[in-house]
Structure formats: structure tokens, C-alpha cells
């Protein structure tokens, strides 16, 4: 049962919470041991609270997931994790994690609570509203970046928050494209899909991808960035962003057998290799000096 619970928490999805560490990296605080430890604690809390969100989603979507060709094998729909046990875990773990968030930092705790409450509203109703659902998903990533800044008491860069929002909106729209293109019974598996048009979603995905690249390039060349880092060389990381965006589009368009493009992305050697190159370039540009 513990193994089933761990699987329901989706530890492979906790990768998304690296956004919490963005403020640490771009505030040049990687050499500050206290800031690193506080960021690690913030990432851990966001990872666990997002795991609670997955538990709640599976509990609320259990009937629809049983109709899905792959989601039916998840612990709750399959019966490996009893519904009652899942509800007890959610009811105990969620308030405990929120209290720990306030212990770390008052503002961080407020953002973590807002993240949880918005996710509850999303799970109960807001995910049924087309376009608002993907906007909220992007908003969740903005909250991660903001929370990371609060955890180490540094100002949250509007550029950083804006880039995170556009990137996550692009990823969320891409996920909807993948779901709509591969679903055998779209309305039965996710009701909001019936209110989307696949062609329009694909156009939105491509448009957001291009805008994300352009805004990121503008960020690297902005006066704020040059003043903060003392260099224009951050623009050299733009090709990696370009490769990452177009590789994600490929995964969305070609890997129809995957449960989600996000999971496929984490298993893709090209995508992950490019991500490693991006991280190395950022480290060299910002810290090698």
C-alpha cells in the first residue's frame, strides 16, 4: 500500500518544482549555504504539497480515470490504494505541510496555501473551463517562482516570473493538444477537452512557443539583466531554449502512445541533454566570473 501511495504522489512529476529554485540561481545565491538549504526545504514542501494535489485529483477523477486506457492503472482507479486511505492521507498531510510552510517563512507559507487552495478550486470546478484551466496551470508555476524568492528573501524579478508564466502556459497548452489528439473518448476522460478545438490549440501552442523564445531573449538582453549580472552573455543560452521548445512540440505531435508529454519529456535523451547544456551555460555565464 505504501508503494501505491508513493506512486500516487507522482515523484517523477516533482521535477516541475525546480522552478522554486529559479530565484536562488538567478539571484547569484548558490554559494550561500543558508539560502541553498532554505530553497531545498521550499522545493521539498512544494513537491509534497503537489503530491497531495495529485492524490486529490485522482480521488475526484476516479470514475473518469477508469475509462482511460492508461490512467485506469493508477493506484486509486485500479484499487491498489483504497479510496478511504487516500482521503485520510490527504486530510492529515495537507495541513501539516502548510504549517511547515509558514514555519519556513510567513510569505512562503501564504503562497503555498494559495497554491493549495487554487488547486482545490481547479480540481473541483475551474478545470472544466476552457483556457482558464491552462492559465491556472501556468499561474501555479508563477507561484512556485514567487515562493522560491520569498523563501530566501530576495525580490522576485518580473522578467523571471513572466518567462516562467509563458513557458508553463506553452507546456500546458501542449499537454491539452496531446490529450485531445490521443483521447479515444475525450469528453469522458476530461470534460473540458470537448470544448477545445485541436487546430486552434496547435496554433496557440506554436504561437506561445515563439513568444516564449522571444521574451526570454529580450530578458537576457534587458538592462535589468545586464545590470544585475554584469554581462550580456546570458543571450548565449537562447539556442538551448529554442531547442527545448521545438523538441517539446515534437514530443507532443509524435509520441501519441505516451500518457503525457511531460513524462515523455523527462525520458527523452535529446530534451534532457539539452536541458543539461542549458544549466551548464547558465552556470558558466552567471558564476564563472
Backbone torsions as a table, in degrees:
resi	resn	phi	psi	omega
1	UNK	NA	-38.2	178.1
2	UNK	-62.2	-38.1	178.2
3	UNK	-64.7	-39.8	178.5
4	UNK	-65.6	-38.7	178.8
5	UNK	-65.4	-44.4	178.8
6	UNK	-60.2	-41.4	179.0
7	UNK	-63.9	-37.3	178.8
8	UNK	-67.1	-29.6	178.2
9	UNK	-71.3	-10.9	176.0
10	UNK	55.4	58.8	179.8
11	UNK	-58.7	-25.9	177.7
12	UNK	-68.5	-18.0	178.2
13	UNK	-88.7	-8.5	-178.1
14	UNK	-68.0	-11.9	175.4
15	UNK	-52.9	-32.3	-179.2
16	UNK	-59.5	-25.3	-175.1
17	UNK	-80.2	4.2	170.9
18	UNK	-63.8	-19.7	176.6
19	UNK	-60.3	-27.6	178.0
20	UNK	-62.7	-30.2	-177.4
21	UNK	-85.4	-2.1	-177.3
22	UNK	-59.0	-42.6	-178.9
23	UNK	-63.0	-37.6	178.5
24	UNK	-60.5	-47.5	-176.5
25	UNK	-67.4	-49.2	-172.7
26	UNK	-84.6	-2.1	171.1
27	UNK	-99.0	6.5	178.4
28	UNK	61.0	39.2	-177.0
29	UNK	-108.7	14.3	-178.3
30	UNK	-63.2	-22.2	178.6
31	UNK	-88.7	0.6	-179.4
32	UNK	-95.9	106.9	-174.3
33	UNK	-60.0	-41.6	-179.8
34	UNK	-63.4	-43.2	179.5
35	UNK	-64.7	-38.4	178.8
36	UNK	-64.0	-45.2	-179.4
37	UNK	-65.1	-40.3	179.2
38	UNK	-66.9	-36.3	177.8
39	UNK	-67.8	-41.6	177.7
40	UNK	-60.6	-40.9	177.4
41	UNK	-64.6	-40.1	179.5
42	UNK	-65.1	-43.0	178.1
43	UNK	-62.4	-42.8	-180.0
44	UNK	-62.0	-43.9	-179.8
45	UNK	-65.4	-41.7	178.0
46	UNK	-66.3	-37.3	179.2
47	UNK	-64.1	-44.1	-178.9
48	UNK	-70.9	-38.9	179.8
49	UNK	-69.8	-34.3	176.1
50	UNK	-68.4	-31.3	173.7
51	UNK	-62.9	-39.6	176.1
52	UNK	-63.4	-35.8	177.3
53	UNK	-63.6	-41.4	177.8
54	UNK	-63.1	-38.5	176.9
55	UNK	-61.2	-46.7	179.6
56	UNK	-61.8	-45.0	179.2
57	UNK	-58.1	-44.1	-179.0
58	UNK	-67.5	-33.5	177.7
59	UNK	-67.7	-41.9	-178.3
60	UNK	-76.4	-27.4	-176.0
61	UNK	-102.8	13.7	-171.4
62	UNK	-58.0	-38.9	-179.1
63	UNK	-66.9	-44.9	179.8
64	UNK	-68.5	-37.3	-178.8
65	UNK	-65.1	-29.0	178.7
66	UNK	-68.7	-15.3	176.8
67	UNK	-92.1	-11.7	-175.6
68	UNK	-83.6	139.0	-176.3
69	UNK	-62.4	-28.8	179.6
70	UNK	-114.1	-35.1	-178.4
71	UNK	-66.7	-20.4	178.3
72	UNK	-63.6	-18.7	-179.3
73	UNK	-88.0	-2.4	176.7
74	UNK	-65.2	155.5	-173.1
75	UNK	-55.2	-43.9	-176.6
76	UNK	-73.2	-50.3	177.8
77	UNK	-61.3	-33.3	-178.1
78	UNK	-81.4	-15.3	-179.5
79	UNK	93.8	-2.1	179.3
80	UNK	-65.4	-30.7	174.0
81	UNK	-116.4	109.8	-178.4
82	UNK	-58.6	142.7	-178.3
83	UNK	-57.5	-42.6	-178.1
84	UNK	-62.5	-41.6	179.2
85	UNK	-63.9	-41.2	179.8
86	UNK	-63.0	-41.4	178.7
87	UNK	-65.0	-40.9	179.0
88	UNK	-62.6	-45.3	178.6
89	UNK	-59.5	-46.6	-179.2
90	UNK	-60.7	-43.3	-177.5
91	UNK	-67.6	-28.1	-179.3
92	UNK	-91.4	-45.4	-173.7
93	UNK	-69.8	-39.9	-174.0
94	UNK	-61.0	-54.9	179.6
95	UNK	-63.4	-33.2	178.5
96	UNK	-61.9	-45.2	-179.3
97	UNK	-67.0	-37.5	179.6
98	UNK	-66.2	-39.4	176.7
99	UNK	-62.4	-43.2	178.8
100	UNK	-62.9	-32.7	176.9
101	UNK	-62.2	-42.4	178.2
102	UNK	-69.7	-29.8	175.9
103	UNK	-64.9	-40.2	179.6
104	UNK	-64.8	-48.8	178.6
105	UNK	-166.9	137.5	-176.5
106	UNK	-59.6	-46.3	-179.3
107	UNK	-69.6	-38.1	175.7
108	UNK	-60.5	-43.9	178.5
109	UNK	-61.1	-37.4	177.5
110	UNK	-64.6	-41.3	178.8
111	UNK	-68.0	-41.6	179.5
112	UNK	-62.3	-40.5	177.4
113	UNK	-65.8	-43.3	177.8
114	UNK	-60.9	-41.2	177.7
115	UNK	-59.0	-45.1	-178.5
116	UNK	-67.3	-45.9	-178.4
117	UNK	-64.1	-41.3	177.6
118	UNK	-64.3	-36.5	177.8
119	UNK	-67.3	-37.1	176.4
120	UNK	-63.2	-45.8	178.1
121	UNK	-62.6	-38.9	177.6
122	UNK	-62.4	-46.5	-177.2
123	UNK	-66.4	-37.2	-176.3
124	UNK	-78.0	-36.8	-173.9
125	UNK	-148.9	-45.6	-168.2
126	UNK	-63.6	-23.8	178.9
127	UNK	-70.0	-9.2	177.8
128	UNK	-85.9	-5.9	-176.4
129	UNK	-100.4	115.1	-176.9
130	UNK	-61.3	142.4	-179.3
131	UNK	73.4	-40.2	173.5
132	UNK	-64.0	-34.0	-179.3
133	UNK	-61.8	-44.3	-179.1
134	UNK	-75.2	-30.4	175.8
135	UNK	-64.4	-39.0	178.3
136	UNK	-67.3	-40.4	177.5
137	UNK	-58.7	-43.6	177.0
138	UNK	-64.1	-38.1	177.8
139	UNK	-62.1	-33.8	178.1
140	UNK	-62.0	-36.2	178.5
141	UNK	-70.9	-36.4	175.5
142	UNK	-60.8	-40.4	178.6
143	UNK	-63.8	-36.1	177.5
144	UNK	-61.2	-46.4	-179.8
145	UNK	-63.3	-45.2	180.0
146	UNK	-62.0	-42.2	179.9
147	UNK	-63.4	-39.8	178.4
148	UNK	-62.8	-37.3	177.2
149	UNK	-66.9	-43.3	179.1
150	UNK	-64.1	-36.3	-176.8
151	UNK	-61.1	-31.0	-178.8
152	UNK	-114.3	11.4	174.2
153	UNK	57.5	50.4	173.2
154	UNK	-122.8	153.9	178.3
155	UNK	-65.6	140.2	176.8
156	UNK	-84.5	118.1	-178.9
157	UNK	-67.8	127.1	175.9
158	UNK	-58.6	-34.8	177.2
159	UNK	-62.6	-45.2	-178.3
160	UNK	-64.6	-42.7	178.9
161	UNK	-65.6	-41.5	179.4
162	UNK	-63.6	-44.3	178.6
163	UNK	-63.8	-40.5	178.5
164	UNK	-63.1	-40.1	-179.8
165	UNK	-64.1	-47.8	-178.4
166	UNK	-64.4	-43.7	-179.5
167	UNK	-62.2	-45.9	-177.9
168	UNK	-70.2	-32.6	175.7
169	UNK	-65.9	-40.7	175.1
170	UNK	-59.2	-45.9	179.8
171	UNK	-64.7	-40.0	-178.7
172	UNK	-66.9	-42.7	177.8
173	UNK	-64.9	-39.8	176.9
174	UNK	-60.5	-38.2	177.3
175	UNK	-64.0	-40.8	177.5
176	UNK	-65.4	-38.0	176.2
177	UNK	-59.4	-46.1	-179.5
178	UNK	-62.9	-44.4	-179.0
179	UNK	-63.5	-43.5	-177.3
180	UNK	-70.1	-35.0	-178.1
181	UNK	-74.4	-26.2	-173.6
182	UNK	-108.3	-13.0	-175.2
183	UNK	-70.7	132.2	175.3
184	UNK	-78.9	-33.5	177.6
185	UNK	-135.9	77.2	-172.4
186	UNK	-54.4	-52.2	-179.5
187	UNK	-61.4	-34.5	-179.3
188	UNK	-71.5	-31.8	-177.8
189	UNK	-86.8	-36.4	177.1
190	UNK	-153.3	108.4	-169.7
191	UNK	-57.8	-35.2	-176.2
192	UNK	-64.9	-23.4	-178.7
193	UNK	-62.3	-28.7	179.6
194	UNK	-66.2	-16.8	-176.6
195	UNK	-103.5	7.9	176.3
196	UNK	-107.3	153.6	173.6
197	UNK	-110.5	126.4	-173.4
198	UNK	-61.5	-42.3	-178.8
199	UNK	-63.1	-43.0	179.2
200	UNK	-65.7	-38.4	178.3
201	UNK	-64.0	-41.3	179.4
202	UNK	-63.6	-41.8	177.2
203	UNK	-62.3	-41.6	178.8
204	UNK	-64.1	-39.4	179.7
205	UNK	-62.6	-47.8	179.3
206	UNK	-63.4	-43.7	179.9
207	UNK	-61.1	-44.4	179.7
208	UNK	-66.0	-36.5	177.7
209	UNK	-60.5	-46.4	179.9
210	UNK	-64.9	-45.6	-179.9
211	UNK	-62.6	-39.7	178.7
212	UNK	-59.6	-45.0	179.2
213	UNK	-62.6	-45.8	-177.7
214	UNK	-65.4	-42.3	-180.0
215	UNK	-67.2	-38.8	177.5
216	UNK	-62.5	-42.8	178.4
217	UNK	-62.6	-41.8	177.9
218	UNK	-61.8	-37.7	177.8
219	UNK	-62.3	-44.4	-177.1
220	UNK	-66.2	-25.8	-178.0
221	UNK	-101.0	-1.6	-175.3
222	UNK	-68.7	157.4	177.9
223	UNK	-61.3	-37.2	178.3
224	UNK	-58.2	-46.7	-177.0
225	UNK	-68.3	-45.4	-179.2
226	UNK	-63.2	-39.9	179.1
227	UNK	-67.7	-41.7	-177.2
228	UNK	-68.1	-44.9	-173.0
229	UNK	-102.2	-11.0	178.5
230	UNK	69.2	25.0	-178.9
231	UNK	-159.0	152.2	173.0
232	UNK	-98.6	2.8	-172.0
233	UNK	-72.4	-9.7	178.0
234	UNK	-62.2	-21.5	177.7
235	UNK	-61.9	-21.2	179.2
236	UNK	-66.9	-14.5	177.8
237	UNK	-84.8	-8.6	-176.8
238	UNK	-59.8	-41.6	178.5
239	UNK	-56.7	-34.5	178.3
240	UNK	-67.2	-37.4	176.0
241	UNK	-64.0	-41.9	177.9
242	UNK	-59.3	-47.9	179.3
243	UNK	-62.6	-42.9	-179.1
244	UNK	-62.1	-42.4	179.8
245	UNK	-63.3	-48.2	-176.7
246	UNK	-73.2	-29.2	175.3
247	UNK	-67.8	-38.8	177.8
248	UNK	-62.6	-41.5	177.3
249	UNK	-59.8	-40.7	177.5
250	UNK	-61.4	-44.4	-179.3
251	UNK	-64.0	-40.4	178.2
252	UNK	-63.3	-40.2	-172.5
253	UNK	-83.9	-28.8	-171.5
254	UNK	-108.0	-31.0	-174.2
255	UNK	-93.5	67.5	-176.8
256	UNK	-71.6	-17.8	-178.8
257	UNK	-80.7	-12.6	-178.4
258	UNK	-73.7	148.6	177.4
259	UNK	-67.4	-38.3	176.8
260	UNK	-153.5	149.0	178.4
261	UNK	-65.8	-26.6	178.8
262	UNK	-64.3	-46.1	177.9
263	UNK	-65.0	-40.0	179.5
264	UNK	-64.6	-37.5	179.1
265	UNK	-59.5	-41.6	-177.7
266	UNK	-72.4	-17.9	178.1
267	UNK	-98.7	-6.9	-174.9
268	UNK	-84.2	122.5	-176.6
269	UNK	-65.3	-38.9	-179.0
270	UNK	-64.7	-47.4	-178.7
271	UNK	-63.2	-48.4	-176.6
272	UNK	-69.5	-34.1	175.6
273	UNK	-64.5	-41.9	177.5
274	UNK	-64.7	-37.6	178.3
275	UNK	-63.8	-39.8	178.3
276	UNK	-63.9	-40.0	177.9
277	UNK	-63.5	-42.8	178.8
278	UNK	-59.8	-46.8	-179.1
279	UNK	-61.6	-40.0	179.8
280	UNK	-65.5	-42.8	179.7
281	UNK	-63.6	-43.6	178.4
282	UNK	-60.2	-44.6	-179.9
283	UNK	-61.8	-42.2	-179.2
284	UNK	-65.9	-44.8	-177.2
285	UNK	-67.2	-43.4	-172.7
286	UNK	-86.7	-31.0	-170.2
287	UNK	-115.9	-18.2	-176.8
288	UNK	-65.6	-24.1	179.8
289	UNK	-66.8	NA	NA
